[in-house]
Amino acid sequence: MEPRLKAEIWVKAHIRTCSFMNVPVFVVRRGDNTAGTVLVKINRLNDMCMVLTPTTNFETGGRQWLQGTGADWVAEQTADAYIEKQLGFDRDIWVIEIEDPEGRHFLQDKVVA
């Protein structure tokens, strides 16, 4: 297992990456500064969204991202319902929302369906 950044530092770094690309990104929910899980909501601004959730790649021990709402884009209401359901399991979750019509997430790790 590779060492992990504190959640707050990771969120700030990802916001900076998106901002560098001139893509709006917002902290929708602030979680635990140290160990909170970060959900990434990608909003294409046409009522189509996707939520990515971190998971461990058990082959490499590194982080990868799971398309929590499925392989296809879903309605924003469905994405928000997924996030609310996750908050029911863990109140320490961070949620960031990237508003990009192209659907880019700017994550360096692999994204799996």
C-alpha positions as CSV (number, residue, x, y, z in Angstrom):
1,M,0.0,0.0,0.0
2,E,1.3,3.4,-0.9
3,P,1.0,6.3,1.6
4,R,-2.0,8.5,1.2
5,L,-2.3,12.3,1.4
6,K,-4.7,13.8,4.0
7,A,-8.1,14.3,2.4
8,E,-8.0,18.0,2.7
9,I,-4.7,18.3,0.9
10,W,-5.8,16.0,-1.9
11,V,-8.9,18.0,-2.4
12,K,-7.0,21.3,-2.5
13,A,-4.5,19.8,-5.0
14,H,-7.3,18.5,-7.3
15,I,-9.1,21.9,-7.2
16,R,-5.9,23.5,-8.3
17,T,-5.5,21.0,-11.1
18,C,-9.0,21.7,-12.4
19,S,-8.6,25.5,-12.0
20,F,-5.3,25.3,-14.0
21,M,-7.4,23.8,-16.8
22,N,-10.0,26.6,-16.4
23,V,-12.7,24.1,-15.3
24,P,-14.9,25.1,-12.4
25,V,-14.8,22.8,-9.4
26,F,-16.5,23.2,-6.0
27,V,-16.3,21.6,-2.6
28,V,-20.0,20.6,-2.2
29,R,-19.4,18.9,1.1
30,R,-16.5,19.1,3.5
31,G,-15.6,15.8,5.3
32,D,-12.9,14.8,7.7
33,N,-9.7,16.7,7.1
34,T,-7.4,13.7,7.6
35,A,-9.1,10.5,6.5
36,G,-12.4,11.4,4.8
37,T,-13.2,9.6,1.6
38,V,-13.5,11.9,-1.5
39,L,-16.3,11.5,-4.0
40,V,-15.9,13.2,-7.3
41,K,-19.1,14.3,-9.0
42,I,-18.6,15.2,-12.7
43,N,-21.4,17.4,-14.0
44,R,-21.6,17.9,-17.8
45,L,-24.1,20.7,-17.3
46,N,-26.8,19.0,-19.4
47,D,-28.3,17.1,-16.5
48,M,-25.9,14.2,-17.1
49,C,-23.5,13.4,-14.2
50,M,-21.2,10.6,-12.9
51,V,-19.9,10.0,-9.4
52,L,-16.5,8.5,-9.0
53,T,-15.5,6.9,-5.7
54,P,-12.0,5.8,-4.7
55,T,-11.2,2.1,-4.3
56,T,-8.0,0.1,-3.9
57,N,-6.5,-1.8,-6.8
58,F,-5.6,-5.0,-5.1
59,E,-3.1,-6.0,-7.7
60,T,-0.9,-3.0,-7.3
61,G,-2.1,-1.7,-3.9
62,G,-2.6,1.8,-5.4
63,R,-5.8,3.8,-5.7
64,Q,-8.2,3.6,-8.6
65,W,-11.6,5.1,-9.1
66,L,-14.9,3.3,-9.5
67,Q,-17.8,4.7,-11.5
68,G,-20.1,4.6,-8.5
69,T,-23.2,5.5,-10.5
70,G,-22.4,3.0,-13.3
71,A,-20.6,3.1,-16.6
72,D,-23.1,5.4,-18.2
73,W,-23.9,9.1,-17.4
74,V,-26.9,9.5,-15.2
75,A,-29.4,12.3,-14.4
76,E,-28.1,14.7,-11.7
77,Q,-30.9,13.6,-9.4
78,T,-29.6,10.0,-9.6
79,A,-26.0,11.2,-8.9
80,D,-27.2,13.2,-5.9
81,A,-29.2,10.3,-4.6
82,Y,-26.0,8.1,-4.8
83,I,-24.1,10.7,-2.8
84,E,-26.8,10.9,-0.2
85,K,-26.8,7.1,0.2
86,Q,-23.0,7.1,0.7
87,L,-23.4,9.8,3.3
88,G,-25.7,7.4,5.2
89,F,-22.8,5.0,5.5
90,D,-20.1,7.6,6.2
91,R,-20.6,11.1,7.4
92,D,-16.9,12.0,6.9
93,I,-17.1,12.0,3.1
94,W,-15.9,14.9,1.0
95,V,-17.8,15.7,-2.2
96,I,-16.3,17.8,-5.0
97,E,-18.2,18.7,-8.1
98,I,-16.4,19.3,-11.4
99,E,-18.5,21.2,-14.0
100,D,-17.2,20.2,-17.4
101,P,-19.3,19.8,-20.5
102,E,-16.6,17.3,-21.8
103,G,-16.9,15.1,-18.7
104,R,-13.3,15.3,-17.8
105,H,-12.2,14.4,-14.2
106,F,-8.5,15.2,-14.3
107,L,-7.7,12.2,-12.0
108,Q,-4.2,10.6,-12.4
109,D,-5.4,7.2,-11.2
110,K,-7.2,4.6,-13.3
111,V,-11.0,4.8,-13.6
112,V,-12.9,1.5,-13.8
113,A,-16.6,0.7,-14.4
